[in-house]
Amino acid sequence: MRNGDRTDGVLVLVGTPIGNLGDLTPRAAEALRSADAICCEDTRRTGRLLQHVGVERPRLVVVNDHTEAREVPGVVARLAGGERVAVVSDAGMPGISDPGERLVRAGVAAGHGVEHWWLHRMTAVSNIPLIVAFVIIVAALSWRSHAEALAIVSHPLVALLLVLCVVSVTNHMRLGMQIIIEDYVHDKALKLTAVIANNFFAVVIAVVCLFAILKIAFGRVA
């Protein structure tokens, strides 16, 4: 274990370049540098990737179609010991079309965090029906009178859909900007300032939109 003060193990899914090794993001390189062990399909390909980004080679664990079932218990034991384990495939994102799904499931089942955007991706999918509902609502308002438009927006179901849409969209806007900041802003002070500003901006946008929706739905508009 590299960090003696770390007690909770975490499994980090790291996307690797499909073509040019230079396409590896700074965030992915940092995830590899901070890992106590790296699960990979092929030690030779992963070794070249680590050499290219100047990462000191940690212990590599081969996790592919033939070894995943056998290696999962050992990796879970590492997580239980508080280690940070990165998972990479030969190219792309592990656990989608490559080995790693069984490992992720085992890590989650054992109560260890999986540091990736699976939850964010699942909630991002919820944006689809919310945006569709938003477009339908706006279209319905476009040819209504002012009084009819207020009545529609004041309906509890419509207000709820608008609130969920605002919360989901602003949250994913914040997450998207944070990923860009973490990948491309390297100065620590500037990165912290940018993250704080990003969160503040997202909260202000959400609060203003929610206030407007709730005022129309439950308040009196002159």
C-alpha angles and dihedrals in degrees: 000000000000100000111052094194094059115100105164118074118221134193113220120199108209123194113219129201117275092208126358114041087214089071091074106118122236088242092056091047090052090050089055092047093052095047121109089203136007125215110210142165096230124018092205095056093041090046090056090049092051091047091050094055094039096246117159104243111250124189111306119211117197109229113174138130091289101043107029097093091049097045099045096083091051093050091048088051089054090052090049087054091057099257126148109232122192122204121206135169127210088264134353130008118337119233097032107080095344134069114285106081093100090048093051092048091050092049093051092045090053090054098252122137120252105210104213140093100269092119090045091051092050092050090045088061088057087063090072098069090036093054091045089052090047092052091048091050093049091047090051091051095049096077099032127099119253093259093048091048091053090049091053095048090045091058108110094230093050091046090050092051091050092049092050091047093052094046094047097044096045091046093053091044087056093047093048093051091045091055090052091048093049092047100045109022107078104169106095097216093046091046092052091048092049093049092049091047091048093051092045092050092049092049093049092050091048094047094049092048093045092048091052093048095046093045091055093042099046107012138068118264117198 
